[in-house]
Amino acid sequence: MNILNMLINDPVVIYSFIGLAVLLGICGFYVYYFLKHISEDKK
């Protein structure tokens, strides 16, 4: 339980999770963007 408490209260871990969320959001946007344009290009 001490490790979980440390992870929740450590600002470095919180910033890392925020950075990962932003990175995954950008990756998801690019996947959507390229798949949309590939499907429109085939029409």
C-alpha positions in Angstrom: 0.0 0.0 0.0 3.0 2.3 0.6 4.0 2.0 -3.1 0.5 2.9 -4.3 0.4 5.9 -2.0 3.8 7.0 -3.2 2.7 6.7 -6.9 -0.4 8.7 -6.3 1.4 11.5 -4.4 4.5 11.7 -6.6 4.3 14.6 -9.1 6.7 12.9 -11.5 4.4 9.9 -11.8 1.4 12.2 -12.4 3.2 14.1 -15.1 4.3 10.8 -16.7 0.8 9.6 -16.9 -0.4 12.9 -18.3 2.4 12.7 -20.9 1.4 9.2 -21.8 -2.2 10.2 -22.2 -1.3 13.0 -24.5 0.9 10.7 -26.5 -1.8 8.1 -26.9 -4.3 10.8 -27.8 -2.0 12.1 -30.6 -1.4 8.5 -31.8 -5.1 7.8 -31.9 -5.8 11.0 -33.8 -3.1 10.1 -36.4 -4.6 6.6 -36.8 -8.0 8.0 -37.3 -6.8 10.7 -39.7 -4.8 8.4 -41.9 -7.5 5.7 -42.0 -10.1 8.3 -42.9 -8.0 9.7 -45.7 -7.1 6.3 -47.1 -10.7 5.2 -47.2 -11.7 8.5 -48.9 -8.8 8.1 -51.4 -10.2 4.7 -52.5 -13.6 6.1 -53.4 
